[in-house]
């Protein structure tokens, strides 16, 4: 009985623990689920943190891309503005806000430069009195005097009846244009013979040699065609139309043949000019593109300009490419100053022994000037102010001999160059390189050694503008005639352009010069005269009058 009761009690206790175990199991499951949920939440938190980090990284990348895009957009906007400016804007580099640069140095103030202002004497400037029109000098023109007198009846005094007495005259001038004319000059050679039957003798004076054999064109007519085409940029077909209006029909291809044949006669002068490179020690070089019609390609006209005082000349040289082979070949033996822009085609010559390389401050200034035109003021204007100070010193020094010019540059230009160099370094640190200002600064820094070499020599120039001035007429003519027919025509054109520009450098009238040398062409062909004697810088000017 006791044993049965004990078993019943155990069964009762066991039945009592069943709910407790169930609850315990339930709680255990709940705890497990909670732990699992917590772990899942932690995983989600970790994923969210990773997502947040990824989003932050993505946002940083997008911000960087946006900044880059904005920089590119700004850069391309500047390039578009600069392209429009170069094509449609004024070519002058002087901004209206910069006109005072050459009157003094009051505005040369650069931020963050503690140095004391540099004292430089102001370039004298005398303002001309305003007047209507520009006075034309007529003293060297031929004159025709026409007297407008009173009729005899009007020379009687109405009061006393006596004849009026002349006490002076009133003279007024008027310019009239007499059109050019073409005339035929007949060269007549009388024939002489003897009346005797034994000697059959016929004598006459030697015939006048024409510049072009068996051609109707005389030296003055050929020169007129050359001058109109290469100095006044008038294409041959227009000249042919003008001749037709004057009563003579000369096809444009005939005019072209005259130029080609005349140029071939004068080719020895081109060789003589190249020989003068050896006697030159101060040279400027530049190049400009030109379109060749046959074959249809772009070539380049290279220009070599001598700054020697007693040997000023210009050589135009056509080449099919802009490669460095041409200047390297022509200047293989050259020793002296060599001034050019930053084109890499001159790099080999710049490092050649015996050559002092010079840069062009006009190219450096031009980049800042373009920025000022599209965005006045700012850092670019600061650069223009400083560079303008250098040019004002050059304006003062140009009237001195080279020794005095060297001293002026050493005393006044070098301190300004030091300030420009410091300004470039400081401004470059805060300027994006991929913008117009950044590129202008980079150009100046890359060319700095060559840009500043001029101050160490009194006979050098601050820029390459003189040779650019020689190229400008060629570039102007290119807008009219558009292209050159072929390589042979380009070589003849280069010869003629060089002779005309060399005439101008030596204060010689190109028309008078060409007429004279064309009349000497046969002596040149027969080696009766040295080509050097006919070069504009050496020719006797009395022969050209």
C-alpha positions as CSV (number, residue, x, y, z in Angstrom):
1,X,0.0,0.0,0.0
2,X,2.7,2.4,0.9
3,X,4.6,1.5,-2.2
4,X,1.6,2.2,-4.4
5,X,1.0,5.5,-2.7
6,X,4.6,6.4,-3.2
7,X,4.3,5.6,-6.9
8,X,1.1,7.7,-7.1
9,X,2.9,10.6,-5.5
10,X,5.8,10.3,-8.0
11,X,3.3,10.2,-10.9
12,X,1.6,13.3,-9.4
13,X,4.9,15.1,-9.1
14,X,5.8,14.1,-12.6
15,X,2.6,15.3,-13.9
16,X,3.2,18.6,-12.1
17,X,6.6,19.1,-13.7
18,X,5.3,18.6,-17.2
19,X,4.0,22.2,-17.5
20,X,7.1,23.5,-15.9
21,X,9.3,21.7,-18.5
22,X,7.0,22.9,-21.3
23,X,7.4,26.4,-20.0
24,X,11.1,26.0,-19.7
25,X,11.3,24.6,-23.2
26,X,9.2,27.5,-24.5
27,X,11.3,30.0,-22.7
28,X,14.5,28.3,-24.0
29,X,13.0,28.6,-27.5
30,X,12.1,32.2,-27.0
31,X,15.6,33.0,-25.7
32,X,17.1,31.2,-28.7
33,X,14.8,33.1,-31.1
34,X,15.7,36.4,-29.3
35,X,19.4,35.5,-29.6
36,X,18.9,34.7,-33.2
37,X,17.0,37.9,-33.8
38,X,19.7,39.8,-32.0
39,X,22.4,38.2,-34.1
40,X,20.3,39.0,-37.2
41,X,20.0,42.6,-36.1
42,X,23.7,42.8,-35.5
43,X,24.3,41.4,-39.0
44,X,21.8,43.9,-40.4
45,X,23.6,46.7,-38.5
46,X,26.9,45.5,-39.9
47,X,25.4,45.4,-43.4
48,X,23.9,48.8,-42.8
49,X,27.3,50.1,-41.7
50,X,28.9,48.6,-44.8
51,X,26.2,50.0,-47.0
52,X,26.7,53.4,-45.3
53,X,30.4,53.2,-45.9
54,X,29.8,52.1,-49.5
55,X,27.4,55.0,-49.9
56,X,29.9,57.4,-48.4
57,X,32.6,56.1,-50.7
58,X,30.2,56.3,-53.7
59,X,29.2,59.8,-52.7
60,X,32.9,60.8,-52.4
61,X,33.5,59.4,-55.9
62,X,30.5,61.2,-57.3
63,X,31.6,64.4,-55.6
64,X,35.1,64.0,-57.1
65,X,33.5,63.2,-60.5
66,X,31.3,66.3,-60.2
67,X,34.3,68.4,-59.3
68,X,36.2,67.0,-62.2
69,X,33.2,67.5,-64.5
70,X,32.8,71.1,-63.3
71,X,36.5,71.7,-63.8
72,X,36.3,70.3,-67.3
73,X,33.2,72.3,-68.1
74,X,34.8,75.5,-66.9
75,X,38.0,74.6,-68.9
76,X,36.0,73.9,-72.1
77,X,33.9,77.1,-71.6
78,X,37.2,79.0,-71.4
79,X,38.5,77.2,-74.5
80,X,35.3,78.1,-76.4
81,X,35.5,81.7,-75.3
82,X,39.2,81.8,-76.3
83,X,38.5,80.2,-79.6
84,X,35.8,82.8,-80.3
85,X,38.1,85.6,-79.2
86,X,40.9,84.4,-81.5
87,X,38.6,84.1,-84.4
88,X,36.3,87.0,-84.1
89,X,37.9,89.3,-81.4
90,X,40.3,92.1,-81.7
91,X,43.9,91.0,-82.3
92,X,45.4,93.6,-80.0
93,X,46.8,92.1,-76.8
94,X,46.4,95.4,-74.9
95,X,43.2,95.4,-72.7
96,X,41.5,98.7,-72.1
97,X,42.3,98.3,-68.4
98,X,46.0,97.9,-69.3
99,X,46.5,101.1,-71.2
100,X,48.2,102.8,-68.3
101,X,51.0,100.2,-68.1
102,X,53.2,102.1,-70.4
103,X,52.7,105.4,-68.7
104,X,54.3,104.4,-65.4
105,X,54.5,101.7,-62.7
106,X,52.0,102.9,-60.2
107,X,49.8,99.9,-60.6
108,X,52.4,97.2,-60.1
109,X,51.1,95.8,-56.9
110,X,50.9,92.0,-56.5
111,X,49.2,90.4,-53.5
112,X,51.2,88.6,-50.9
113,X,54.5,90.2,-52.0
114,X,56.1,92.0,-49.1
115,X,59.0,93.5,-51.2
116,X,59.2,97.2,-51.4
117,X,57.9,98.8,-54.7
118,X,60.5,98.9,-57.5
119,X,61.3,102.5,-58.5
120,X,61.6,102.9,-62.3
121,X,61.6,106.2,-64.2
122,X,58.4,106.7,-66.1
123,X,58.7,106.6,-69.9
124,X,58.3,110.1,-71.2
125,X,55.1,110.6,-73.2
126,X,54.0,113.7,-75.1
127,X,50.3,114.0,-76.0
128,X,49.7,115.2,-79.5
129,X,47.2,118.0,-80.1
130,X,44.1,116.6,-81.7
131,X,43.4,117.7,-85.3
132,X,41.1,116.7,-88.0
133,X,42.6,113.9,-90.2
134,X,46.2,113.0,-90.7
135,X,48.4,115.4,-92.6
136,X,49.7,113.9,-95.8
137,X,53.3,114.6,-96.8
138,X,53.2,115.8,-100.5
139,X,56.7,117.3,-100.7
140,X,58.1,114.4,-102.7
141,X,55.3,114.2,-105.2
142,X,55.5,115.6,-108.8
143,X,53.5,118.9,-109.1
144,X,51.5,120.5,-111.8
145,X,50.7,124.2,-111.4
146,X,47.4,125.5,-112.8
147,X,46.7,129.2,-112.5
148,X,43.1,130.3,-112.2
149,X,43.3,134.0,-113.1
150,X,40.7,136.6,-113.6
151,X,39.5,137.6,-117.0
152,X,41.1,140.8,-118.3
153,X,37.8,142.8,-117.9
154,X,37.6,141.8,-114.2
155,X,41.1,143.1,-113.5
156,X,39.8,146.8,-113.8
157,X,38.9,148.7,-110.6
158,X,35.2,149.7,-110.7
159,X,35.9,152.9,-108.7
160,X,38.9,154.5,-110.5
161,X,39.1,152.5,-113.7
162,X,42.7,151.6,-113.2
163,X,44.1,148.1,-113.7
164,X,44.4,146.0,-110.5
165,X,47.9,145.2,-109.2
166,X,48.9,141.7,-108.2
167,X,50.2,141.7,-104.6
168,X,50.2,137.9,-103.9
169,X,48.5,134.6,-104.5
170,X,46.5,132.0,-102.7
171,X,47.7,128.4,-103.2
172,X,45.7,125.3,-102.4
173,X,46.7,121.7,-103.0
174,X,44.7,118.8,-104.3
175,X,45.8,115.2,-104.9
176,X,44.8,113.6,-108.1
177,X,45.4,110.0,-109.2
178,X,46.7,109.2,-112.7
179,X,46.0,105.5,-113.4
180,X,48.9,103.3,-114.3
181,X,49.3,102.5,-118.0
182,X,50.9,99.9,-120.1
183,X,52.7,100.9,-123.2
184,X,54.7,99.2,-125.9
185,X,58.3,100.1,-126.2
186,X,59.7,99.4,-129.7
187,X,63.4,98.6,-129.6
188,X,64.5,99.6,-133.1
189,X,68.0,98.5,-134.3
190,X,69.0,100.1,-137.6
191,X,70.9,97.8,-140.0
192,X,74.0,99.0,-141.8
193,X,75.8,97.5,-144.7
194,X,78.4,98.4,-147.2
195,X,77.6,99.3,-150.9
196,X,80.6,97.5,-152.2
197,X,79.9,94.1,-153.7
198,X,82.9,92.4,-152.3
199,X,82.1,92.6,-148.6
200,X,78.6,91.6,-147.6
201,X,78.6,93.3,-144.2
202,X,75.5,93.8,-142.0
203,X,75.9,95.6,-138.7
204,X,73.5,96.7,-136.0
205,X,73.5,97.4,-132.3
206,X,73.1,94.5,-129.9
207,X,69.5,93.7,-128.9
208,X,68.3,94.6,-125.4
209,X,68.1,91.5,-123.3
210,X,64.7,90.9,-121.7
211,X,64.6,89.4,-118.2
212,X,62.6,86.4,-119.7
213,X,63.9,85.2,-123.0
214,X,61.4,85.5,-125.9
215,X,58.8,87.2,-123.7
216,X,56.9,90.4,-124.2
217,X,57.1,91.2,-120.5
218,X,59.7,93.8,-119.5
219,X,61.3,94.2,-116.0
220,X,58.8,96.8,-114.9
221,X,55.7,94.8,-115.9
222,X,57.0,91.6,-114.2
223,X,57.8,93.6,-111.1
224,X,54.4,95.1,-111.0
225,X,52.8,91.7,-111.1
226,X,55.1,90.4,-108.4
227,X,54.6,93.5,-106.1
228,X,50.8,93.3,-106.5
229,X,50.7,89.6,-105.6
230,X,53.4,89.3,-102.9
231,X,53.3,92.7,-101.3
232,X,49.7,93.8,-101.9
233,X,48.2,90.3,-101.9
234,X,46.3,90.6,-105.2
235,X,45.7,87.2,-106.8
236,X,46.7,86.8,-110.4
237,X,43.2,86.3,-111.8
238,X,42.2,89.7,-110.3
239,X,45.3,91.3,-111.9
240,X,44.3,89.8,-115.2
241,X,40.9,91.4,-114.9
242,X,42.5,94.8,-114.1
243,X,44.8,94.5,-117.2
244,X,41.7,93.8,-119.3
245,X,40.1,97.0,-118.1
246,X,43.2,98.8,-119.1
247,X,42.9,97.4,-122.7
248,X,45.3,94.4,-122.7
249,X,44.2,90.8,-122.3
250,X,46.9,88.9,-120.3
251,X,45.6,85.5,-118.9
252,X,46.4,84.8,-115.3
253,X,48.4,81.7,-116.2
254,X,50.6,83.8,-118.3
255,X,51.2,86.1,-115.3
256,X,52.0,83.0,-113.3
257,X,54.5,81.8,-115.8
258,X,56.3,85.2,-115.8
259,X,56.6,85.0,-112.0
260,X,57.9,81.4,-112.1
261,X,60.5,82.2,-114.8
262,X,61.6,85.4,-113.1
263,X,61.9,83.5,-109.8
264,X,64.1,80.8,-111.4
265,X,66.5,83.5,-112.7
266,X,66.8,84.9,-109.1
267,X,67.4,81.6,-107.3
268,X,71.1,82.4,-106.8
269,X,70.0,85.2,-104.5
270,X,68.3,82.6,-102.2
271,X,71.6,80.7,-101.9
272,X,73.4,83.9,-101.2
273,X,71.0,84.7,-98.4
274,X,71.6,81.2,-96.9
275,X,75.3,81.8,-96.9
276,X,74.8,84.9,-94.8
277,X,73.5,82.7,-91.9
278,X,77.1,81.9,-91.2
279,X,77.9,85.7,-90.8
280,X,74.9,86.2,-88.5
281,X,75.0,85.8,-84.7
282,X,71.6,87.1,-83.7
283,X,68.7,85.2,-85.3
284,X,65.0,84.9,-84.8
285,X,62.9,82.0,-86.2
286,X,59.2,81.3,-86.6
287,X,56.9,79.3,-88.9
288,X,53.4,79.5,-90.2
289,X,51.1,77.0,-92.0
290,X,50.2,77.3,-95.7
291,X,47.9,75.1,-97.8
292,X,49.4,73.4,-100.9
293,X,46.9,72.6,-103.6
294,X,48.9,69.9,-105.4
295,X,49.1,67.6,-103.6
296,X,46.3,68.7,-101.2
297,X,48.2,69.0,-98.0
298,X,49.4,71.5,-95.4
299,X,52.9,72.8,-95.5
300,X,54.8,75.3,-93.5
301,X,56.7,78.5,-94.3
302,X,59.6,79.0,-92.0
303,X,61.1,82.5,-91.5
304,X,64.7,83.3,-90.4
305,X,65.3,86.9,-89.4
306,X,68.8,88.3,-88.9
307,X,69.1,91.1,-86.3
308,X,72.7,92.0,-87.2
309,X,72.8,95.8,-87.6
310,X,74.8,95.7,-90.9
311,X,73.3,92.5,-92.2
312,X,69.5,92.6,-91.8
313,X,67.7,90.1,-93.9
314,X,64.8,87.6,-93.9
315,X,64.8,84.2,-95.4
316,X,61.4,82.5,-96.2
317,X,61.8,78.7,-96.5
318,X,59.0,76.4,-97.6
319,X,58.9,72.9,-96.0
320,X,56.3,70.1,-96.3
321,X,56.3,69.5,-92.6
322,X,56.7,71.3,-89.3
323,X,59.4,68.8,-88.2
324,X,62.7,69.9,-86.7
325,X,64.7,68.6,-89.6
326,X,64.6,71.9,-91.6
327,X,65.9,74.3,-88.9
328,X,68.4,71.6,-87.6
329,X,69.8,71.4,-91.2
330,X,69.9,75.0,-92.0
331,X,71.4,76.0,-88.6
332,X,73.8,73.1,-88.3
333,X,76.8,75.5,-88.3
334,X,75.1,78.4,-86.7
335,X,76.6,80.0,-83.6
336,X,74.9,82.8,-81.6
337,X,71.6,83.9,-80.2
338,X,68.5,82.0,-81.4
339,X,65.1,83.4,-80.4
340,X,61.8,81.5,-81.0
341,X,58.6,80.5,-79.2
342,X,58.1,77.4,-77.1
343,X,57.6,75.0,-80.1
344,X,59.4,71.7,-79.4
345,X,60.9,71.6,-82.9
346,X,63.6,74.0,-81.7
347,X,64.6,72.0,-78.6
348,X,67.6,70.3,-80.2
349,X,69.0,73.7,-81.3
350,X,68.4,75.1,-77.8
351,X,70.7,72.5,-76.3
352,X,73.3,72.8,-79.0
353,X,76.8,74.1,-78.0
354,X,77.4,77.6,-79.1
355,X,73.8,78.7,-79.2
356,X,72.2,80.9,-76.6
357,X,68.4,80.2,-76.6
358,X,66.0,83.0,-76.1
359,X,62.3,82.8,-75.5
360,X,59.4,85.1,-76.4
361,X,57.7,87.1,-73.7
362,X,55.0,88.1,-76.1
363,X,53.8,84.5,-76.2
364,X,53.8,84.3,-72.4
365,X,52.0,87.6,-72.2
366,X,49.4,86.7,-74.9
367,X,48.0,83.8,-72.8
368,X,47.3,86.1,-69.9
369,X,45.9,88.8,-72.1
370,X,43.4,86.4,-73.6
371,X,42.2,85.4,-70.2
372,X,41.7,89.1,-69.2
373,X,39.6,89.7,-72.4
374,X,37.2,86.9,-71.4
375,X,37.4,87.5,-67.6
376,X,38.7,91.0,-66.7
377,X,40.8,91.5,-63.6
378,X,42.0,88.8,-61.3
379,X,45.3,87.0,-61.3
380,X,45.8,87.2,-65.1
381,X,45.7,91.0,-64.8
382,X,48.4,90.9,-62.1
383,X,50.6,89.0,-64.5
384,X,49.9,91.5,-67.3
385,X,50.8,94.4,-64.9
386,X,54.2,92.8,-64.1
387,X,55.0,91.9,-67.7
388,X,53.9,95.3,-68.8
389,X,56.5,96.8,-66.5
390,X,59.2,94.8,-68.4
391,X,57.9,96.2,-71.7
392,X,58.0,99.7,-70.4
393,X,61.6,99.3,-69.5
394,X,62.3,98.0,-73.0
395,X,60.6,101.0,-74.4
396,X,63.0,103.2,-72.5
397,X,66.1,101.1,-73.3
398,X,65.5,100.7,-77.0
399,X,67.1,104.1,-77.7
400,X,70.4,103.1,-76.1
401,X,73.4,101.2,-77.3
402,X,73.7,97.5,-76.3
403,X,76.1,98.2,-73.4
404,X,73.7,100.8,-71.8
405,X,70.7,98.6,-72.5
406,X,72.4,95.7,-70.7
407,X,72.9,98.0,-67.6
408,X,69.3,99.2,-67.7
409,X,68.0,95.6,-67.8
410,X,70.4,94.4,-65.0
411,X,69.3,97.3,-62.8
412,X,65.5,97.5,-63.5
413,X,64.3,94.3,-65.3
414,X,65.9,91.6,-63.1
415,X,64.1,92.6,-59.9
416,X,60.8,92.5,-61.8
417,X,61.6,89.1,-63.2
418,X,62.3,87.9,-59.7
419,X,58.9,89.1,-58.6
420,X,57.2,87.4,-61.6
421,X,58.9,84.1,-60.8
422,X,57.7,84.3,-57.2
423,X,54.2,85.2,-58.4
424,X,54.2,82.2,-60.7
425,X,55.2,79.8,-58.0
426,X,52.6,81.1,-55.5
427,X,49.8,81.3,-58.0
428,X,50.5,77.9,-59.4
429,X,50.0,76.4,-55.9
430,X,46.4,77.6,-55.8
431,X,45.4,77.3,-59.5
432,X,44.1,74.1,-61.1
433,X,46.5,73.1,-63.9
434,X,43.6,72.2,-66.2
435,X,42.4,75.8,-66.8
436,X,43.4,78.7,-69.0
437,X,45.3,80.4,-66.1
438,X,46.9,77.2,-65.1
439,X,48.1,76.6,-68.6
440,X,49.4,80.2,-69.0
441,X,51.4,79.8,-65.7
442,X,52.7,76.4,-66.8
443,X,53.9,77.8,-70.2
444,X,55.7,80.7,-68.4
445,X,57.4,78.3,-65.9
446,X,58.4,75.8,-68.5
447,X,60.0,78.6,-70.7
448,X,61.3,80.6,-67.8
449,X,65.0,80.0,-68.5
450,X,64.6,81.1,-72.1
451,X,62.3,84.0,-71.3
452,X,64.8,85.5,-69.0
453,X,68.0,85.0,-71.0
454,X,67.6,88.3,-72.8
455,X,68.5,90.4,-69.7
456,X,72.1,89.2,-69.8
457,X,72.7,90.6,-73.3
458,X,72.2,94.1,-74.5
459,X,71.8,93.2,-78.2
460,X,68.9,90.8,-77.7
461,X,65.1,91.4,-77.8
462,X,62.5,90.6,-75.2
463,X,60.3,88.8,-77.7
464,X,60.0,87.4,-81.2
465,X,57.7,90.1,-82.5
466,X,60.0,91.3,-85.2
467,X,59.9,88.0,-87.1
468,X,56.2,87.7,-86.5
469,X,55.8,91.1,-88.1
470,X,57.6,89.7,-91.2
471,X,55.2,86.8,-91.3
472,X,52.1,89.0,-90.9
473,X,52.0,90.1,-94.6
474,X,52.3,86.5,-95.7
475,X,49.4,85.5,-93.4
476,X,47.4,88.5,-94.7
477,X,48.0,87.4,-98.3
478,X,47.1,83.9,-97.5
479,X,43.5,85.1,-96.7
480,X,43.3,86.3,-100.3
481,X,45.0,83.7,-102.4
482,X,44.1,80.8,-99.9
483,X,46.7,78.3,-101.2
484,X,49.9,77.8,-103.2
485,X,49.7,75.7,-106.3
486,X,52.6,73.3,-105.8
487,X,55.9,72.9,-104.1
488,X,57.8,74.6,-106.9
489,X,55.5,77.6,-106.7
490,X,56.0,77.6,-102.9
491,X,59.8,77.8,-103.3
492,X,59.6,80.7,-105.7
493,X,57.1,82.5,-103.5
494,X,59.5,82.0,-100.5
495,X,62.3,83.6,-102.5
496,X,60.2,86.6,-103.5
497,X,58.7,87.1,-100.0
498,X,62.2,87.0,-98.5
499,X,63.6,89.6,-101.0
500,X,60.7,92.0,-100.4
501,X,60.9,91.8,-96.6
502,X,64.7,92.2,-96.7
503,X,64.2,95.3,-98.8
504,X,61.9,96.7,-96.1
505,X,64.4,95.9,-93.4
506,X,67.0,97.9,-95.3
507,X,64.7,100.9,-96.2
508,X,64.7,100.0,-99.9
509,X,61.7,100.4,-102.3
510,X,61.0,96.8,-103.3
511,X,59.7,97.9,-106.7
512,X,62.9,99.8,-107.6
513,X,65.0,96.9,-106.3
514,X,63.2,94.2,-108.3
515,X,63.3,96.2,-111.6
516,X,67.0,96.6,-111.2
517,X,67.9,93.0,-110.3
518,X,65.6,91.6,-113.1
519,X,67.6,93.7,-115.6
520,X,70.8,92.2,-114.1
521,X,69.4,88.6,-114.3
522,X,71.4,87.7,-117.4
523,X,74.6,88.9,-115.8
524,X,73.7,86.8,-112.8
525,X,73.1,83.8,-115.0
526,X,76.5,84.2,-116.8
527,X,78.3,84.7,-113.5
528,X,79.3,88.2,-114.5
529,X,78.2,89.5,-111.1
530,X,78.3,88.0,-107.6
531,X,74.8,87.2,-106.2
532,X,75.9,88.7,-102.8
533,X,76.3,92.1,-104.5
534,X,72.6,92.1,-105.5
535,X,71.3,91.3,-102.0
536,X,69.2,94.2,-100.6
537,X,71.5,94.6,-97.5
538,X,74.6,95.0,-99.6
539,X,73.5,96.6,-102.9
540,X,74.5,100.1,-103.8
541,X,71.3,102.1,-103.2
542,X,72.4,104.7,-105.7
543,X,71.8,102.1,-108.5
544,X,68.1,101.9,-107.5
545,X,67.2,105.5,-108.1
